[in-house]
């Protein structure tokens, strides 16, 4: 496709080259906050000794007060004066000793505080030195790394396993970026400038992947592109399921390919030409806890949604709870377009979730956002091969993107009938190859050469299209936020629902 409008020569180059290092030699990404300062364990502040007046010093004032009283006789006055003078001399001596003793004790306490502070400071310095010494073996890249880097790169949530990133045809376009270009985010990327995550949402049985998004961060241009793959997309060569639907590839794909997540990743890369850097998977019931952790999702619901008789989302401006969020993204019964209608509704949830991300950063701060991510991560509500450090970097970058810089597209195609080997006919989604290639070249290959028909494994069930309604479904989250809900089928309204 050398002369089409999607030729790579017409693409804008990245806005800028972002520096990885500051003047001190420490890394700061353009789109991530500065790393927090390490807190030293401070010694307890030295307590000042509040000097109290001694009893002897207080009593020394008594003669003065008595001397102001009327004297009864010269003899008694003389005797008293003599007694007072002697007593005063003795009292002053005792008072001086008392002050000397207090000063000595104060000095001892101060010396001990200084000694303790010095010991603690030394320990802190030693610990920091150990944490930053390259004493851990880096199994993936070779060499040694520090304990700090080791813990930052840990992937305790990678329960799906690790992806095989070898033998991927990246087909990088050298004319798209400068030779020394780097995007400023220290991520383990297949292609500098972009980072693509495959997001899968499982059904209740955790068997089929009913939500499939490719979330691509175009770091060089400061944008985000999301590709929705219909669950009924027919890929005959990738699954043993009789329906040949995309959502069955994870569980029923080639059994020789392990882990199962790799089967879905391969299907995305080989059909849509998008190199996958990482994955995130979750189950529909995990959405409940995730949404509750962040305090709900504010959004406008155009019309009442009846997921089940006792599971109803009211219309109007509401804050979706975790349960209501699950009902919202799974609801499909009344949509005329069925699963396509559900995907359109999920876009509205996506836009509302993005706004929630912005509000957390603005009203609660980035540290609070990171604490939410860590809590979701630690509770195992999602599986991912992203480290907690990489999650933070990506979330930080996402919080800098405007709603009109987030583009959402769906794989072009149309509804079709698939005549299966078991003699039954199944409703599936047939991909429109040419329109899909044009879409991919325009949005999802910013630093790669243009894709051709020879570069994809897409199989079209229908070559004489009945309609092209879904060939251009692109919209920004800014547009989606104000969009109306999908069309409803009046005949599928619950019979007991009053008009």
Secondary structure, 3 states (H helix, E strand, C coil): CCCCCCCHHHCCCCCCCCCCECCCCCECCCCCCCCCCCCCCCCCCCCCCCCCCCHHHHHCCHHHHHHCCCCCCHHHHHHHHHHHHHHHHHHHHHHHHHHHHHHHHHHHHHHHHHHHHHHHHHHHHHHHHHHHCCCEECCCCCCEECHHHHHHCCCCCCCCCCCCCCCCCCCECCCCCCCCCCCCCCCCCCCCCEEEEEEEEECCCCCCEEEEEEEEEECCCCEEEEEECCCCEECCCCCCCCCCEHHHHHHHCCCCCCCHHHHHHHHHHHHHCCCCCEEEEEECCHHHHHHHHCCCEEEEECCCEEEECCEEECCEEEEECHHHHHHHHHCCCCECCCHHHHHHHHHHHHHHHHHHHHHHHHHHCHHHHHHHHHHHHHCCCCEECCCHHHHHHHHHHHCCCCHHHEEEEECCEEEEEEECCCCCEEEEEEECHHHHHHHHHHHCCCCECCCCHHHCCCCCCCCCCCCCCCCCCCEEHHHHHCCCCCCECHHHCCCCCCC
